[in-house]
């Protein structure tokens, strides 16, 4: 059972990473805006909690997939803005292709009698 839990955690983490990369492909954003964008684009089905988002942003930055710099938010507060790097764009393309394969496979299984 521990292995199943571990695999589920990796799937969720990798999916969150892909969603963050896809969101930042639209342009630089601070953390709250990233979470808000994911929630809005998913018709409020997906909610990204701070406890998952900020570790993901840090992990992606350490991997060289994101760059970050401090700036001022729309509410005139100091905020860290993240943007996709060239390496991040390549990773997003790979992740999106893999996600499409997995989604198609799941769909095929669900549609069979």
Secondary structure, DSSP 8 states (H G I E B T S, - for coil): -HHHHHHHHHHHHHHHHHHHHHHHTT--EEHHHHHHHHHHHTTTS----HHHHHHHHHHHHHTTSEEEEEEE-TTS-EEEEEEE-HHHHHHHHHHHHHHHHHHHHHHHHHH--
